[in-house]
Amino acid sequence: MKYVPHGWGYANNYAFSNKGRIWIFWNTKVWNYNIINLSSQHITIEANNNGGLEIMVSFIYGENWKKQREHLWSQLIQIHQTIGNKPWT
């Protein structure tokens, strides 16, 4: 992407949503990341910074209808069960 600053990384959910509703950006000089789970409604990453902070972060764009969000909730429950006691926001 030509508009992402040099030294910055990014991820999006275009693979699951043709609208690409979720975009995340980070400074690669400070943060490393690993995608844990990705869907049309969320991107969950494990992020580590140079200071030693390790945190799980979920970026959410929930669907409007409750029935459509049920899959999101089941995915988040599964993530919670696998990450243990890591901080998660």
Backbone torsions as a table, in degrees:
resi	resn	phi	psi	omega
1	MET	NA	127.9	-175.3
2	LYS	-76.9	-15.6	-178.0
3	TYR	-95.9	-2.6	176.6
4	VAL	-83.5	127.4	-178.6
5	PRO	-59.3	149.5	176.9
6	HIS	-57.7	134.2	179.6
7	GLY	87.4	6.7	178.1
8	TRP	-112.2	142.8	174.9
9	GLY	-105.0	165.9	178.4
10	TYR	-154.4	159.6	173.4
11	ALA	-144.8	154.1	176.4
12	ASN	-147.0	175.3	-178.5
13	ASN	-112.5	31.4	177.2
14	TYR	-59.1	-27.6	179.3
15	ALA	-64.5	-21.8	-178.3
16	PHE	-116.2	-12.2	-178.3
17	SER	-144.9	117.8	-179.1
18	ASN	-65.5	-11.6	176.4
19	LYS	-89.6	-12.8	179.0
20	GLY	51.7	56.3	-172.1
21	ARG	-69.0	-23.1	-176.2
22	ILE	-117.9	125.5	175.0
23	TRP	-129.3	133.1	174.6
24	ILE	-127.4	147.1	-178.2
25	PHE	-133.4	148.8	177.5
26	TRP	-152.3	155.3	177.4
27	ASN	-83.1	112.7	-175.6
28	THR	-70.4	-12.8	175.5
29	LYS	-76.3	-17.9	-176.4
30	VAL	-114.4	-36.9	-171.7
31	TRP	-120.0	141.2	167.0
32	ASN	-114.9	152.7	-177.8
33	TYR	-144.7	160.8	173.6
34	ASN	-140.7	124.4	178.5
35	ILE	-73.6	123.9	-179.9
36	ILE	-90.8	-43.5	-178.9
37	ASN	-156.5	148.3	-174.9
38	LEU	-145.5	135.6	177.1
39	SER	-152.5	-174.4	178.3
40	SER	-69.9	-17.2	-176.3
41	GLN	-113.5	-7.6	179.2
42	HIS	-161.0	158.4	166.7
43	ILE	-127.5	124.6	176.5
44	THR	-116.4	128.2	-178.3
45	ILE	-126.3	157.9	166.0
46	GLU	-103.8	122.2	-176.9
47	ALA	-116.3	138.4	177.5
48	ASN	-129.6	131.6	177.7
49	ASN	-106.7	172.7	-177.0
50	ASN	-64.8	-21.0	178.9
51	GLY	-83.4	-2.5	177.5
52	GLY	98.9	0.1	177.6
53	LEU	-69.8	131.0	175.1
54	GLU	-124.5	122.9	-174.6
55	ILE	-145.9	148.8	173.1
56	MET	-96.8	137.4	179.8
57	VAL	-134.1	130.4	175.0
58	SER	-112.5	128.7	175.3
59	PHE	-105.6	121.1	-169.6
60	ILE	-115.7	137.3	166.8
61	TYR	-134.8	86.7	-175.4
62	GLY	-73.7	147.3	175.3
63	GLU	-66.4	161.4	-177.4
64	ASN	-72.6	-33.7	-172.5
65	TRP	-98.6	137.6	-177.9
66	LYS	-52.6	-46.2	-178.1
67	LYS	-58.8	-38.6	179.9
68	GLN	-71.2	-25.8	-179.8
69	ARG	-82.8	-12.8	-177.1
70	GLU	-58.0	-39.5	178.4
71	HIS	-64.3	-39.2	176.8
72	LEU	-58.8	-48.8	-178.3
73	TRP	-61.9	-40.5	179.5
74	SER	-66.6	-37.0	176.7
75	GLN	-64.7	-43.0	-179.6
76	LEU	-65.8	-36.1	176.3
77	ILE	-64.3	-42.8	178.1
78	GLN	-62.1	-42.1	178.6
79	ILE	-61.5	-46.7	-180.0
80	HIS	-56.6	-39.6	-178.5
81	GLN	-70.7	-22.4	-176.8
82	THR	-98.8	-18.9	-174.0
83	ILE	-88.6	-9.4	179.1
84	GLY	70.8	-135.5	-175.8
85	ASN	-98.9	17.5	178.4
86	LYS	-65.3	143.8	174.3
87	PRO	-60.1	141.4	-176.5
88	TRP	-141.7	130.0	177.7
89	THR	-130.4	NA	NA
